[in-house]
Amino acid sequence: MPRPLSRDFGMGQELDGLRGWLIVLGMYLITLVIVAAINLYITLSPLLDPQIQANPEWMGNGLMAAIIGNALGYALLFVGSAWALVLFFLRHVRFPLLMAAVLVFNAVLSLIGVLIMLWLLPGEPFSFDVMIVAVLSAVIWILYLSLSKRVSITFQMGRPWKKANGAT
């Protein structure tokens, strides 16, 4: 059947699916899972050094607390973003809310990381680009998740009454 010439596609059939900006969001989410895993490994790598394991007093209490807290944050970000990725491909109704939470958590984690670096290395030049990108990404994607018609139509799994009635 040929596609209609007007923008009225009827019942949102053309807006259903992982297309459009959702492809970009999916790629961003896959990247976030990978970056969280890499940052978790990088954060924990000083603790794996045999010299530091032999002399833990070299780390000091402040640095050890910062490493453990940062590693815990990246572990939570990894688990949350991996779960969001599963819900994304399942097109589950809870995906937009979980994704918004992951984006906010990533922005807060970036802010805390900047504050820790400023505390540990006072007077050193430091770039705030990671924090700025995380905050801007959170704002843009949360607006998209809350305002997009494609998002509200695509993520319906877990709502059997929507499928049974055929309503969108």
HUQUIPE-V92478 format. One record per pair of residues at least 24 apart in sequence whose ideal C-beta (glycine too) atoms are under 7 Angstrom apart, sorted by the first residue. I is the first residue (numbers start at 1). GAP is how many residues later the second one is. Records with the same first field share a line. If there is no record, write none. Layout:
I = GAP ; GAP
This chain:
11 = 157
12 = 137 ; 141 ; 156
15 = 134 ; 135 ; 138
16 = 137 ; 138
17 = 137
18 = 136
20 = 130
21 = 123
22 = 128 ; 132
25 = 116
26 = 62
29 = 52 ; 55 ; 56 ; 59
30 = 55
32 = 49 ; 74
33 = 45 ; 48 ; 49 ; 52
36 = 38 ; 41 ; 42 ; 45
37 = 41
39 = 35
40 = 31 ; 34 ; 35 ; 38
43 = 24 ; 27 ; 28 ; 31
44 = 27
63 = 57
66 = 50 ; 54
70 = 43 ; 46
73 = 36 ; 39
76 = 29
77 = 28 ; 29 ; 32
80 = 25
90 = 67
91 = 63 ; 64 ; 65 ; 66
92 = 63 ; 65 ; 66
93 = 62 ; 63 ; 64 ; 65 ; 66
94 = 64
95 = 60
96 = 49 ; 55 ; 59
99 = 46
100 = 42 ; 45
103 = 34 ; 35 ; 38 ; 39
104 = 34
106 = 28 ; 32
107 = 27 ; 28 ; 31
110 = 24
